Amino acid sequence: MVSTEAKLGLIGRLVDAGVKDIEVTSFVKPSWIPQLADAAELVSQLPNADGVRYWGLVPNRVGLERAIDTGLKCVATFMSASETHNQKNLNRTWRESLKNLQTVIGTAKDADLTVRAYISTVFGCPYEGEVSLGRTSMLVSELRAAGADIIVLGDTIGTGNPRQVQEIIEQVVDTGVPLSDLALHMHDTRGTAVANVIAGLQAGVTTFDGAIAGVGGCPYAPGAAGNAATEDLVHVLEAMGHVTGIDLDGACSV
């Protein structure tokens, strides 16, 4: 368990380092994940910082309503491209999840919220192996049609490689989603997160998820330890001449 005070301290340091988009909590069922039971309390105490957008993850309509009640203006939805992973993570088929998210996203847009729609296991599933690119493309189209502002492609188990990243982005763009509305969420399980982000950058994507110190994983993705580390991404991208707006020393001291 991490105290609300400690979470607020971390968020404040991220703001001081120049991070403009921060996912602060998830409105999941408190009895399932008590570590996030303080979601509403946390949001009520977030620092008021110009130009900073705070995001909350919402699994369903109930979670969305809780997020709206807090006044949060940005939410993220999630589902898997893989049937087995979706069943284990959300206890639904991917078709059931898609139907649920179409309602959730529609309601969020009616409330004038900004929505990021995450698709997990795009680059591979711990249970099924290779995942149909056709299904990913279909989900992208359906989630965009529902109103999602940003589509995030997730390499949940860190199995992706740079060539695959570029091929998947090319296929997804063919569905009609502009590169400016795509983002990548990479894991560093096999040490390829930075390489895959650079491949995405070369393909035209400019939005990437990072986690301080690479903390993160998924209990339903065995062995998928570690997200792309924010510090690594800032270091490499700035060294390549890109402006991230994030102070590397500040990020490293968070």
ChimeraX commands (.cxc) that place a marker at each C-alpha (Angstrom):
marker #1 position 0.00,0.00,0.00 radius 0.5
marker #1 position 1.22,3.49,-0.89 radius 0.5
marker #1 position -0.23,6.39,1.06 radius 0.5
marker #1 position -2.20,9.14,-0.66 radius 0.5
marker #1 position 0.36,11.60,0.65 radius 0.5
marker #1 position 3.22,9.69,-0.97 radius 0.5
marker #1 position 1.35,9.51,-4.27 radius 0.5
marker #1 position 0.70,13.28,-4.19 radius 0.5
marker #1 position 4.38,13.89,-3.48 radius 0.5
marker #1 position 5.39,11.82,-6.51 radius 0.5
marker #1 position 2.87,13.59,-8.74 radius 0.5
marker #1 position 4.08,16.98,-7.54 radius 0.5
marker #1 position 7.67,16.10,-8.40 radius 0.5
marker #1 position 6.60,14.92,-11.86 radius 0.5
marker #1 position 4.88,18.26,-12.42 radius 0.5
marker #1 position 8.02,20.09,-11.26 radius 0.5
marker #1 position 10.07,18.04,-13.76 radius 0.5
marker #1 position 7.86,19.29,-16.59 radius 0.5
marker #1 position 5.62,16.28,-17.23 radius 0.5
marker #1 position 2.37,17.54,-18.80 radius 0.5
marker #1 position 0.32,14.33,-18.95 radius 0.5
marker #1 position 0.18,12.17,-15.83 radius 0.5
marker #1 position -1.98,9.10,-15.22 radius 0.5
marker #1 position -2.62,9.45,-11.51 radius 0.5
marker #1 position -4.96,6.61,-10.57 radius 0.5
marker #1 position -7.45,3.98,-11.71 radius 0.5
marker #1 position -11.14,3.89,-10.82 radius 0.5
marker #1 position -11.29,0.13,-10.45 radius 0.5
marker #1 position -13.39,-1.65,-7.86 radius 0.5
marker #1 position -11.76,-0.87,-4.46 radius 0.5
marker #1 position -12.41,-4.36,-3.11 radius 0.5
marker #1 position -10.44,-5.82,-6.02 radius 0.5
marker #1 position -7.50,-3.41,-5.85 radius 0.5
marker #1 position -7.48,-1.70,-2.43 radius 0.5
marker #1 position -4.22,0.07,-3.33 radius 0.5
marker #1 position -6.32,2.37,-5.55 radius 0.5
marker #1 position -9.27,2.84,-3.21 radius 0.5
marker #1 position -8.18,6.43,-2.57 radius 0.5
marker #1 position -8.76,7.50,-6.20 radius 0.5
marker #1 position -11.34,10.19,-5.44 radius 0.5
marker #1 position -9.40,11.51,-2.44 radius 0.5
marker #1 position -6.23,11.68,-4.51 radius 0.5
marker #1 position -7.84,13.57,-7.39 radius 0.5
marker #1 position -9.38,16.09,-4.97 radius 0.5
marker #1 position -5.88,17.06,-3.78 radius 0.5
marker #1 position -3.99,17.20,-7.08 radius 0.5
marker #1 position -1.82,20.29,-7.54 radius 0.5
marker #1 position -3.32,22.95,-9.79 radius 0.5
marker #1 position -0.70,23.30,-12.53 radius 0.5
marker #1 position -1.16,25.18,-15.79 radius 0.5
marker #1 position -0.99,22.99,-18.88 radius 0.5
marker #1 position -0.95,19.70,-16.95 radius 0.5
marker #1 position -3.55,17.05,-17.75 radius 0.5
marker #1 position -4.32,14.41,-15.14 radius 0.5
marker #1 position -5.67,11.07,-16.35 radius 0.5
marker #1 position -7.58,8.28,-14.65 radius 0.5
marker #1 position -8.02,4.73,-15.90 radius 0.5
marker #1 position -11.66,3.57,-16.07 radius 0.5
marker #1 position -12.61,-0.09,-16.61 radius 0.5
marker #1 position -16.36,0.36,-17.02 radius 0.5
marker #1 position -19.36,2.69,-16.69 radius 0.5
marker #1 position -19.21,2.68,-12.87 radius 0.5
marker #1 position -15.54,3.64,-12.94 radius 0.5
marker #1 position -16.27,6.41,-15.45 radius 0.5
marker #1 position -19.04,7.82,-13.25 radius 0.5
marker #1 position -16.67,7.88,-10.28 radius 0.5
marker #1 position -14.08,9.71,-12.38 radius 0.5
marker #1 position -16.63,12.25,-13.61 radius 0.5
marker #1 position -17.75,12.87,-10.02 radius 0.5
marker #1 position -14.19,13.88,-9.10 radius 0.5
marker #1 position -14.07,16.49,-11.87 radius 0.5
marker #1 position -11.33,14.69,-13.80 radius 0.5
marker #1 position -11.33,15.75,-17.46 radius 0.5
marker #1 position -9.18,13.02,-19.02 radius 0.5
marker #1 position -9.81,9.27,-18.85 radius 0.5
marker #1 position -8.28,6.15,-20.33 radius 0.5
marker #1 position -10.09,2.93,-21.24 radius 0.5
marker #1 position -8.48,-0.45,-21.81 radius 0.5
marker #1 position -9.05,-3.84,-23.38 radius 0.5
marker #1 position -6.93,-6.52,-25.03 radius 0.5
marker #1 position -6.63,-7.57,-28.64 radius 0.5
marker #1 position -6.08,-11.12,-27.33 radius 0.5
marker #1 position -9.15,-13.08,-26.23 radius 0.5
marker #1 position -7.38,-15.01,-23.46 radius 0.5
marker #1 position -5.64,-11.99,-21.94 radius 0.5
marker #1 position -8.87,-10.00,-22.03 radius 0.5
marker #1 position -10.68,-12.83,-20.24 radius 0.5
marker #1 position -8.03,-13.04,-17.52 radius 0.5
marker #1 position -7.63,-9.28,-17.11 radius 0.5
marker #1 position -11.27,-8.15,-17.43 radius 0.5
marker #1 position -13.29,-11.38,-17.14 radius 0.5
marker #1 position -14.95,-10.60,-20.47 radius 0.5
marker #1 position -14.59,-11.66,-24.07 radius 0.5
marker #1 position -13.03,-9.00,-26.28 radius 0.5
marker #1 position -16.40,-8.54,-27.96 radius 0.5
marker #1 position -18.05,-7.88,-24.58 radius 0.5
marker #1 position -15.29,-5.43,-23.69 radius 0.5
marker #1 position -15.65,-3.60,-26.98 radius 0.5
marker #1 position -19.40,-3.23,-26.48 radius 0.5
marker #1 position -18.82,-1.97,-22.93 radius 0.5
marker #1 position -16.20,0.55,-24.06 radius 0.5
marker #1 position -18.36,1.88,-26.85 radius 0.5
marker #1 position -20.87,2.89,-24.17 radius 0.5
marker #1 position -18.19,4.18,-21.80 radius 0.5
marker #1 position -16.46,6.27,-24.46 radius 0.5
marker #1 position -19.76,7.66,-25.73 radius 0.5
marker #1 position -20.73,8.70,-22.21 radius 0.5
marker #1 position -17.33,10.25,-21.60 radius 0.5
marker #1 position -17.53,12.30,-24.78 radius 0.5
marker #1 position -21.04,13.43,-23.87 radius 0.5
marker #1 position -19.48,14.73,-20.64 radius 0.5
marker #1 position -16.82,16.56,-22.70 radius 0.5
marker #1 position -13.94,14.37,-21.50 radius 0.5
marker #1 position -10.79,13.54,-23.44 radius 0.5
marker #1 position -10.42,9.77,-23.96 radius 0.5
marker #1 position -7.38,7.59,-24.55 radius 0.5
marker #1 position -8.26,4.03,-25.59 radius 0.5
marker #1 position -5.59,1.43,-24.78 radius 0.5
marker #1 position -5.37,-1.82,-26.71 radius 0.5
marker #1 position -3.18,-4.34,-24.88 radius 0.5
marker #1 position -1.24,-7.35,-26.25 radius 0.5
marker #1 position -1.05,-5.83,-29.74 radius 0.5
marker #1 position 2.50,-7.10,-30.19 radius 0.5
marker #1 position 2.00,-10.52,-28.61 radius 0.5
marker #1 position 0.05,-12.38,-25.91 radius 0.5
marker #1 position 1.54,-14.46,-23.07 radius 0.5
marker #1 position -1.16,-17.08,-23.63 radius 0.5
marker #1 position -1.84,-17.05,-27.38 radius 0.5
marker #1 position 1.45,-15.85,-28.83 radius 0.5
marker #1 position 0.98,-13.89,-32.05 radius 0.5
marker #1 position -2.11,-11.65,-32.09 radius 0.5
marker #1 position -4.15,-10.97,-35.21 radius 0.5
marker #1 position -3.24,-7.63,-36.73 radius 0.5
marker #1 position -6.63,-7.65,-38.40 radius 0.5
marker #1 position -8.32,-7.70,-35.00 radius 0.5
marker #1 position -6.15,-4.84,-33.80 radius 0.5
marker #1 position -7.06,-2.77,-36.86 radius 0.5
marker #1 position -10.73,-3.55,-36.35 radius 0.5
marker #1 position -10.58,-2.52,-32.70 radius 0.5
marker #1 position -8.83,0.72,-33.62 radius 0.5
marker #1 position -11.60,1.53,-36.10 radius 0.5
marker #1 position -14.38,0.68,-33.65 radius 0.5
marker #1 position -12.86,2.62,-30.74 radius 0.5
marker #1 position -12.29,5.65,-32.96 radius 0.5
marker #1 position -15.86,5.45,-34.20 radius 0.5
marker #1 position -17.02,5.38,-30.57 radius 0.5
marker #1 position -15.23,8.69,-30.02 radius 0.5
marker #1 position -11.78,7.85,-28.64 radius 0.5
marker #1 position -9.44,10.81,-29.14 radius 0.5
marker #1 position -6.21,8.82,-28.87 radius 0.5
marker #1 position -5.48,5.16,-29.56 radius 0.5
marker #1 position -2.63,3.61,-27.57 radius 0.5
marker #1 position -1.02,0.42,-28.86 radius 0.5
marker #1 position 0.39,-1.66,-26.02 radius 0.5
marker #1 position 3.29,-4.10,-26.05 radius 0.5
marker #1 position 2.07,-5.69,-22.83 radius 0.5
marker #1 position 4.73,-8.38,-22.51 radius 0.5
marker #1 position 7.62,-6.57,-24.19 radius 0.5
marker #1 position 7.82,-8.99,-27.09 radius 0.5
marker #1 position 7.75,-6.41,-29.88 radius 0.5
marker #1 position 10.64,-5.51,-32.14 radius 0.5
marker #1 position 11.34,-2.37,-34.21 radius 0.5
marker #1 position 10.31,-3.89,-37.54 radius 0.5
marker #1 position 7.05,-5.13,-36.03 radius 0.5
marker #1 position 6.39,-1.69,-34.53 radius 0.5
marker #1 position 6.69,-0.03,-37.91 radius 0.5
marker #1 position 4.57,-2.66,-39.66 radius 0.5
marker #1 position 1.78,-2.41,-37.09 radius 0.5
marker #1 position 1.75,1.39,-37.18 radius 0.5
marker #1 position 1.56,1.31,-40.97 radius 0.5
marker #1 position -1.38,-1.11,-40.84 radius 0.5
marker #1 position -3.21,0.91,-38.19 radius 0.5
marker #1 position -2.75,4.18,-40.08 radius 0.5
marker #1 position -4.41,2.48,-43.06 radius 0.5
marker #1 position -7.62,2.35,-40.98 radius 0.5
marker #1 position -7.76,6.13,-41.17 radius 0.5
marker #1 position -6.42,7.12,-37.75 radius 0.5
marker #1 position -3.86,9.95,-38.08 radius 0.5
marker #1 position -0.40,9.50,-36.60 radius 0.5
marker #1 position -1.05,12.46,-34.31 radius 0.5
marker #1 position -3.79,10.42,-32.60 radius 0.5
marker #1 position -1.64,7.32,-32.03 radius 0.5
marker #1 position 0.54,6.54,-29.02 radius 0.5
marker #1 position 2.74,3.63,-27.94 radius 0.5
marker #1 position 2.93,1.91,-24.56 radius 0.5
marker #1 position 6.04,-0.28,-24.54 radius 0.5
marker #1 position 7.42,-2.70,-21.97 radius 0.5
marker #1 position 11.11,-3.38,-21.43 radius 0.5
marker #1 position 10.88,-7.07,-20.52 radius 0.5
marker #1 position 13.50,-7.97,-23.13 radius 0.5
marker #1 position 15.32,-4.62,-23.13 radius 0.5
marker #1 position 13.70,-3.37,-26.34 radius 0.5
marker #1 position 11.45,-0.55,-25.09 radius 0.5
marker #1 position 13.71,2.32,-26.16 radius 0.5
marker #1 position 14.48,0.73,-29.53 radius 0.5
marker #1 position 10.78,0.21,-30.16 radius 0.5
marker #1 position 9.97,3.79,-29.19 radius 0.5
marker #1 position 12.59,5.05,-31.67 radius 0.5
marker #1 position 11.05,2.81,-34.34 radius 0.5
marker #1 position 7.68,4.33,-33.55 radius 0.5
marker #1 position 9.17,7.81,-33.75 radius 0.5
marker #1 position 10.67,7.05,-37.14 radius 0.5
marker #1 position 7.24,5.84,-38.27 radius 0.5
marker #1 position 5.73,9.20,-37.28 radius 0.5
marker #1 position 4.31,8.60,-33.78 radius 0.5
marker #1 position 5.23,11.32,-31.27 radius 0.5
marker #1 position 3.41,10.24,-28.09 radius 0.5
marker #1 position 4.85,7.56,-25.81 radius 0.5
marker #1 position 4.07,6.31,-22.32 radius 0.5
marker #1 position 6.80,6.19,-19.72 radius 0.5
marker #1 position 6.94,5.16,-16.07 radius 0.5
marker #1 position 9.40,6.57,-13.56 radius 0.5
marker #1 position 12.22,4.04,-13.05 radius 0.5
marker #1 position 10.36,1.70,-15.42 radius 0.5
marker #1 position 8.07,0.55,-12.62 radius 0.5
marker #1 position 5.09,-1.50,-13.72 radius 0.5
marker #1 position 3.84,-4.77,-15.06 radius 0.5
marker #1 position 0.66,-6.80,-15.31 radius 0.5
marker #1 position -0.46,-9.61,-12.99 radius 0.5
marker #1 position -2.12,-11.31,-15.97 radius 0.5
marker #1 position 0.95,-11.14,-18.19 radius 0.5
marker #1 position 3.51,-13.48,-16.61 radius 0.5
marker #1 position 7.07,-12.15,-16.78 radius 0.5
marker #1 position 6.09,-8.77,-18.23 radius 0.5
marker #1 position 8.03,-6.72,-15.71 radius 0.5
marker #1 position 8.88,-3.12,-16.43 radius 0.5
marker #1 position 7.45,-0.31,-18.51 radius 0.5
marker #1 position 9.57,1.98,-20.66 radius 0.5
marker #1 position 11.46,4.14,-18.14 radius 0.5
marker #1 position 10.63,7.84,-18.43 radius 0.5
marker #1 position 14.25,8.75,-17.70 radius 0.5
marker #1 position 15.55,6.53,-20.50 radius 0.5
marker #1 position 13.08,7.97,-22.99 radius 0.5
marker #1 position 13.88,11.59,-22.06 radius 0.5
marker #1 position 17.62,10.92,-22.25 radius 0.5
marker #1 position 17.53,9.25,-25.66 radius 0.5
marker #1 position 14.99,11.56,-27.28 radius 0.5
marker #1 position 16.72,14.72,-26.09 radius 0.5
marker #1 position 20.08,13.32,-27.25 radius 0.5
marker #1 position 18.53,12.82,-30.69 radius 0.5
marker #1 position 17.51,16.48,-30.80 radius 0.5
marker #1 position 13.85,16.17,-29.82 radius 0.5
marker #1 position 12.34,18.48,-27.22 radius 0.5
marker #1 position 10.42,16.56,-24.55 radius 0.5
marker #1 position 9.84,19.47,-22.19 radius 0.5
marker #1 position 10.91,17.23,-19.30 radius 0.5
marker #1 position 13.96,18.01,-17.18 radius 0.5
marker #1 position 16.09,14.86,-17.06 radius 0.5
marker #1 position 17.69,15.64,-13.69 radius 0.5
marker #1 position 14.27,16.38,-12.26 radius 0.5
marker #1 position 12.84,13.12,-13.61 radius 0.5
marker #1 position 15.78,11.18,-12.21 radius 0.5
marker #1 position 15.28,12.68,-8.75 radius 0.5
marker #1 position 11.57,11.89,-8.58 radius 0.5
marker link #1:1,2 radius 0.2
marker link #1:2,3 radius 0.2
marker link #1:3,4 radius 0.2
marker link #1:4,5 radius 0.2
marker link #1:5,6 radius 0.2
marker link #1:6,7 radius 0.2
marker link #1:7,8 radius 0.2
marker link #1:8,9 radius 0.2
marker link #1:9,10 radius 0.2
marker link #1:10,11 radius 0.2
marker link #1:11,12 radius 0.2
marker link #1:12,13 radius 0.2
marker link #1:13,14 radius 0.2
marker link #1:14,15 radius 0.2
marker link #1:15,16 radius 0.2
marker link #1:16,17 radius 0.2
marker link #1:17,18 radius 0.2
marker link #1:18,19 radius 0.2
marker link #1:19,20 radius 0.2
marker link #1:20,21 radius 0.2
marker link #1:21,22 radius 0.2
marker link #1:22,23 radius 0.2
marker link #1:23,24 radius 0.2
marker link #1:24,25 radius 0.2
marker link #1:25,26 radius 0.2
marker link #1:26,27 radius 0.2
marker link #1:27,28 radius 0.2
marker link #1:28,29 radius 0.2
marker link #1:29,30 radius 0.2
marker link #1:30,31 radius 0.2
marker link #1:31,32 radius 0.2
marker link #1:32,33 radius 0.2
marker link #1:33,34 radius 0.2
marker link #1:34,35 radius 0.2
marker link #1:35,36 radius 0.2
marker link #1:36,37 radius 0.2
marker link #1:37,38 radius 0.2
marker link #1:38,39 radius 0.2
marker link #1:39,40 radius 0.2
marker link #1:40,41 radius 0.2
marker link #1:41,42 radius 0.2
marker link #1:42,43 radius 0.2
marker link #1:43,44 radius 0.2
marker link #1:44,45 radius 0.2
marker link #1:45,46 radius 0.2
marker link #1:46,47 radius 0.2
marker link #1:47,48 radius 0.2
marker link #1:48,49 radius 0.2
marker link #1:49,50 radius 0.2
marker link #1:50,51 radius 0.2
marker link #1:51,52 radius 0.2
marker link #1:52,53 radius 0.2
marker link #1:53,54 radius 0.2
marker link #1:54,55 radius 0.2
marker link #1:55,56 radius 0.2
marker link #1:56,57 radius 0.2
marker link #1:57,58 radius 0.2
marker link #1:58,59 radius 0.2
marker link #1:59,60 radius 0.2
marker link #1:60,61 radius 0.2
marker link #1:61,62 radius 0.2
marker link #1:62,63 radius 0.2
marker link #1:63,64 radius 0.2
marker link #1:64,65 radius 0.2
marker link #1:65,66 radius 0.2
marker link #1:66,67 radius 0.2
marker link #1:67,68 radius 0.2
marker link #1:68,69 radius 0.2
marker link #1:69,70 radius 0.2
marker link #1:70,71 radius 0.2
marker link #1:71,72 radius 0.2
marker link #1:72,73 radius 0.2
marker link #1:73,74 radius 0.2
marker link #1:74,75 radius 0.2
marker link #1:75,76 radius 0.2
marker link #1:76,77 radius 0.2
marker link #1:77,78 radius 0.2
marker link #1:78,79 radius 0.2
marker link #1:79,80 radius 0.2
marker link #1:80,81 radius 0.2
marker link #1:81,82 radius 0.2
marker link #1:82,83 radius 0.2
marker link #1:83,84 radius 0.2
marker link #1:84,85 radius 0.2
marker link #1:85,86 radius 0.2
marker link #1:86,87 radius 0.2
marker link #1:87,88 radius 0.2
marker link #1:88,89 radius 0.2
marker link #1:89,90 radius 0.2
marker link #1:90,91 radius 0.2
marker link #1:91,92 radius 0.2
marker link #1:92,93 radius 0.2
marker link #1:93,94 radius 0.2
marker link #1:94,95 radius 0.2
marker link #1:95,96 radius 0.2
marker link #1:96,97 radius 0.2
marker link #1:97,98 radius 0.2
marker link #1:98,99 radius 0.2
marker link #1:99,100 radius 0.2
marker link #1:100,101 radius 0.2
marker link #1:101,102 radius 0.2
marker link #1:102,103 radius 0.2
marker link #1:103,104 radius 0.2
marker link #1:104,105 radius 0.2
marker link #1:105,106 radius 0.2
marker link #1:106,107 radius 0.2
marker link #1:107,108 radius 0.2
marker link #1:108,109 radius 0.2
marker link #1:109,110 radius 0.2
marker link #1:110,111 radius 0.2
marker link #1:111,112 radius 0.2
marker link #1:112,113 radius 0.2
marker link #1:113,114 radius 0.2
marker link #1:114,115 radius 0.2
marker link #1:115,116 radius 0.2
marker link #1:116,117 radius 0.2
marker link #1:117,118 radius 0.2
marker link #1:118,119 radius 0.2
marker link #1:119,120 radius 0.2
marker link #1:120,121 radius 0.2
marker link #1:121,122 radius 0.2
marker link #1:122,123 radius 0.2
marker link #1:123,124 radius 0.2
marker link #1:124,125 radius 0.2
marker link #1:125,126 radius 0.2
marker link #1:126,127 radius 0.2
marker link #1:127,128 radius 0.2
marker link #1:128,129 radius 0.2
marker link #1:129,130 radius 0.2
marker link #1:130,131 radius 0.2
marker link #1:131,132 radius 0.2
marker link #1:132,133 radius 0.2
marker link #1:133,134 radius 0.2
marker link #1:134,135 radius 0.2
marker link #1:135,136 radius 0.2
marker link #1:136,137 radius 0.2
marker link #1:137,138 radius 0.2
marker link #1:138,139 radius 0.2
marker link #1:139,140 radius 0.2
marker link #1:140,141 radius 0.2
marker link #1:141,142 radius 0.2
marker link #1:142,143 radius 0.2
marker link #1:143,144 radius 0.2
marker link #1:144,145 radius 0.2
marker link #1:145,146 radius 0.2
marker link #1:146,147 radius 0.2
marker link #1:147,148 radius 0.2
marker link #1:148,149 radius 0.2
marker link #1:149,150 radius 0.2
marker link #1:150,151 radius 0.2
marker link #1:151,152 radius 0.2
marker link #1:152,153 radius 0.2
marker link #1:153,154 radius 0.2
marker link #1:154,155 radius 0.2
marker link #1:155,156 radius 0.2
marker link #1:156,157 radius 0.2
marker link #1:157,158 radius 0.2
marker link #1:158,159 radius 0.2
marker link #1:159,160 radius 0.2
marker link #1:160,161 radius 0.2
marker link #1:161,162 radius 0.2
marker link #1:162,163 radius 0.2
marker link #1:163,164 radius 0.2
marker link #1:164,165 radius 0.2
marker link #1:165,166 radius 0.2
marker link #1:166,167 radius 0.2
marker link #1:167,168 radius 0.2
marker link #1:168,169 radius 0.2
marker link #1:169,170 radius 0.2
marker link #1:170,171 radius 0.2
marker link #1:171,172 radius 0.2
marker link #1:172,173 radius 0.2
marker link #1:173,174 radius 0.2
marker link #1:174,175 radius 0.2
marker link #1:175,176 radius 0.2
marker link #1:176,177 radius 0.2
marker link #1:177,178 radius 0.2
marker link #1:178,179 radius 0.2
marker link #1:179,180 radius 0.2
marker link #1:180,181 radius 0.2
marker link #1:181,182 radius 0.2
marker link #1:182,183 radius 0.2
marker link #1:183,184 radius 0.2
marker link #1:184,185 radius 0.2
marker link #1:185,186 radius 0.2
marker link #1:186,187 radius 0.2
marker link #1:187,188 radius 0.2
marker link #1:188,189 radius 0.2
marker link #1:189,190 radius 0.2
marker link #1:190,191 radius 0.2
marker link #1:191,192 radius 0.2
marker link #1:192,193 radius 0.2
marker link #1:193,194 radius 0.2
marker link #1:194,195 radius 0.2
marker link #1:195,196 radius 0.2
marker link #1:196,197 radius 0.2
marker link #1:197,198 radius 0.2
marker link #1:198,199 radius 0.2
marker link #1:199,200 radius 0.2
marker link #1:200,201 radius 0.2
marker link #1:201,202 radius 0.2
marker link #1:202,203 radius 0.2
marker link #1:203,204 radius 0.2
marker link #1:204,205 radius 0.2
marker link #1:205,206 radius 0.2
marker link #1:206,207 radius 0.2
marker link #1:207,208 radius 0.2
marker link #1:208,209 radius 0.2
marker link #1:209,210 radius 0.2
marker link #1:210,211 radius 0.2
marker link #1:211,212 radius 0.2
marker link #1:212,213 radius 0.2
marker link #1:213,214 radius 0.2
marker link #1:214,215 radius 0.2
marker link #1:215,216 radius 0.2
marker link #1:216,217 radius 0.2
marker link #1:217,218 radius 0.2
marker link #1:218,219 radius 0.2
marker link #1:219,220 radius 0.2
marker link #1:220,221 radius 0.2
marker link #1:221,222 radius 0.2
marker link #1:222,223 radius 0.2
marker link #1:223,224 radius 0.2
marker link #1:224,225 radius 0.2
marker link #1:225,226 radius 0.2
marker link #1:226,227 radius 0.2
marker link #1:227,228 radius 0.2
marker link #1:228,229 radius 0.2
marker link #1:229,230 radius 0.2
marker link #1:230,231 radius 0.2
marker link #1:231,232 radius 0.2
marker link #1:232,233 radius 0.2
marker link #1:233,234 radius 0.2
marker link #1:234,235 radius 0.2
marker link #1:235,236 radius 0.2
marker link #1:236,237 radius 0.2
marker link #1:237,238 radius 0.2
marker link #1:238,239 radius 0.2
marker link #1:239,240 radius 0.2
marker link #1:240,241 radius 0.2
marker link #1:241,242 radius 0.2
marker link #1:242,243 radius 0.2
marker link #1:243,244 radius 0.2
marker link #1:244,245 radius 0.2
marker link #1:245,246 radius 0.2
marker link #1:246,247 radius 0.2
marker link #1:247,248 radius 0.2
marker link #1:248,249 radius 0.2
marker link #1:249,250 radius 0.2
marker link #1:250,251 radius 0.2
marker link #1:251,252 radius 0.2
marker link #1:252,253 radius 0.2
marker link #1:253,254 radius 0.2
view
